[in-house]
Amino acid sequence: MNERFRSAPKTSVRRKGLFRFVIGLAVFTVCLIVPLFLLPYLGHQLTPPGMIPFALPGAYALSGLIEFITGISFLEFARRWDELKGWQRGVFGTFIVLVAGFMIICGIAFVVSLL
């Protein structure tokens, strides 16, 4: 193998994931401000299908979060997920949805308790 490639510094997957998460979250925040604050000020309102493009930076941020947490690239994570048997994906998927729902409910309860 070429020495130049061997000695080149490699950016870790976690660092790339954190970078993607921060950039995606920043762009998502800006995209969230536009429909929630700027458009009503101008007298416009988006429909739910019109909000879909604003969610794309959020999806990018979540893929970066997965890379940051797991330490493997998103494509490798997807490949490993696809290699699971159907029943395993069902069990893990249901568990993930239940944990996410629990975290959302706890977050909402926390915010409401502060009001």
Contacts in CASP RR format, 6 or more apart in sequence:
PFRMAT RR
TARGET T0000
AUTHOR 0000-0000-0000
METHOD contacts of the structure
MODEL  1
MNERFRSAPKTSVRRKGLFRFVIGLAVFTVCLIVPLFLLPYLGHQLTPPG
MIPFALPGAYALSGLIEFITGISFLEFARRWDELKGWQRGVFGTFIVLVA
GFMIICGIAFVVSLL
12 71 0 8 1.000
13 67 0 8 1.000
13 71 0 8 1.000
13 72 0 8 1.000
13 73 0 8 1.000
14 67 0 8 1.000
14 68 0 8 1.000
14 71 0 8 1.000
16 64 0 8 1.000
16 67 0 8 1.000
17 64 0 8 1.000
17 65 0 8 1.000
17 67 0 8 1.000
17 68 0 8 1.000
18 64 0 8 1.000
18 68 0 8 1.000
20 60 0 8 1.000
20 61 0 8 1.000
20 63 0 8 1.000
20 64 0 8 1.000
20 67 0 8 1.000
21 61 0 8 1.000
21 62 0 8 1.000
21 64 0 8 1.000
21 65 0 8 1.000
21 67 0 8 1.000
21 68 0 8 1.000
22 61 0 8 1.000
23 60 0 8 1.000
23 61 0 8 1.000
24 57 0 8 1.000
24 58 0 8 1.000
24 60 0 8 1.000
24 61 0 8 1.000
25 57 0 8 1.000
25 58 0 8 1.000
25 61 0 8 1.000
27 57 0 8 1.000
27 58 0 8 1.000
27 60 0 8 1.000
27 61 0 8 1.000
28 54 0 8 1.000
28 55 0 8 1.000
28 57 0 8 1.000
28 58 0 8 1.000
28 60 0 8 1.000
28 61 0 8 1.000
31 53 0 8 1.000
31 54 0 8 1.000
31 57 0 8 1.000
32 54 0 8 1.000
34 54 0 8 1.000
35 46 0 8 1.000
35 51 0 8 1.000
35 54 0 8 1.000
39 45 0 8 1.000
39 46 0 8 1.000
63 74 0 8 1.000
64 74 0 8 1.000
66 74 0 8 1.000
66 77 0 8 1.000
67 73 0 8 1.000
67 74 0 8 1.000
67 77 0 8 1.000
70 77 0 8 1.000
72 80 0 8 1.000
81 89 0 8 1.000
84 92 0 8 1.000
END
